[in-house]
Amino acid sequence: MGTVEDDTPVEEAISVQAAAADEQPPEYDPTGRPDVDAVLDRLGELAGLAPSDHIDIYEDAHRRLHETLLAAGEDHGDDAGRP
């Protein structure tokens, strides 16, 4: 019987991935910000992927949320987010 890199039997790894693919992404209340909601939708894609494929989605989410925060700061001037 073969194993995946972490010594998990291949059959077990396949069944875990199949179970994850059957899960529905968690529901969330829309934020009212299309750019943020798009990131949340993208995070919903994680359920059907192997953990090794998660990093690309997390990096994309981080980049997009960072850009959204920068844009929000520009809308409110230089002192945005400061008490």
C-alpha positions as CSV (number, residue, x, y, z in Angstrom):
1,M,0.0,0.0,0.0
2,G,1.4,3.5,-0.9
3,T,1.6,6.5,1.3
4,V,1.5,10.3,0.8
5,E,4.4,12.4,2.0
6,D,3.3,12.5,5.6
7,D,3.0,8.7,5.9
8,T,-0.8,8.8,5.6
9,P,-2.1,5.8,3.6
10,V,-3.1,6.9,0.2
11,E,-6.6,5.4,0.5
12,E,-7.2,7.4,3.7
13,A,-5.9,10.6,2.2
14,I,-8.2,10.1,-0.8
15,S,-11.2,9.5,1.4
16,V,-10.4,12.7,3.5
17,Q,-10.1,14.7,0.3
18,A,-13.4,13.3,-1.1
19,A,-15.2,14.1,2.2
20,A,-13.8,17.7,2.1
21,A,-15.0,18.1,-1.5
22,D,-18.5,17.1,-0.5
23,E,-18.6,19.8,2.2
24,Q,-20.5,23.0,1.5
25,P,-18.6,26.3,2.1
26,P,-19.7,28.1,5.2
27,E,-22.4,30.6,4.8
28,Y,-21.6,34.2,5.7
29,D,-23.5,37.4,5.9
30,P,-22.6,39.7,3.0
31,T,-20.5,42.6,4.2
32,G,-22.0,45.1,1.7
33,R,-18.5,45.5,0.2
34,P,-18.3,43.7,-3.1
35,D,-14.5,43.5,-2.9
36,V,-14.6,41.9,0.5
37,D,-17.4,39.6,-0.4
38,A,-15.5,38.4,-3.4
39,V,-12.6,37.4,-1.1
40,L,-15.0,35.5,1.2
41,D,-16.3,33.7,-1.9
42,R,-12.8,32.8,-2.9
43,L,-12.1,31.4,0.6
44,G,-15.1,29.1,0.1
45,E,-13.0,27.3,-2.6
46,L,-10.7,25.9,0.2
47,A,-13.2,23.2,1.1
48,G,-12.5,21.2,-2.1
49,L,-8.8,21.5,-2.1
50,A,-5.9,19.7,-0.6
51,P,-4.2,21.7,2.2
52,S,-1.1,22.1,0.0
53,D,-3.2,24.1,-2.4
54,H,-4.6,26.5,0.2
55,I,-1.6,28.8,0.3
56,D,-2.3,30.4,-3.1
57,I,-5.9,31.2,-2.1
58,Y,-4.7,32.6,1.3
59,E,-2.0,34.8,-0.4
60,D,-4.6,36.1,-2.9
61,A,-7.1,36.9,-0.1
62,H,-4.4,38.7,1.9
63,R,-3.3,40.7,-1.1
64,R,-6.8,41.7,-2.0
65,L,-7.8,42.6,1.5
66,H,-4.6,44.6,1.9
67,E,-5.4,46.6,-1.2
68,T,-9.0,47.2,0.0
69,L,-7.7,48.5,3.3
70,L,-5.2,50.8,1.5
71,A,-8.0,52.1,-0.7
72,A,-10.2,52.7,2.3
73,G,-7.4,54.7,3.9
74,E,-7.1,56.9,0.8
75,D,-10.8,57.6,0.9
76,H,-10.5,58.9,4.5
77,G,-7.3,60.8,4.3
78,D,-3.9,60.1,5.8
79,D,-5.1,59.7,9.4
80,A,-7.5,56.8,8.6
81,G,-7.5,54.2,11.3
82,R,-5.7,56.3,13.8
83,P,-7.4,57.3,17.1
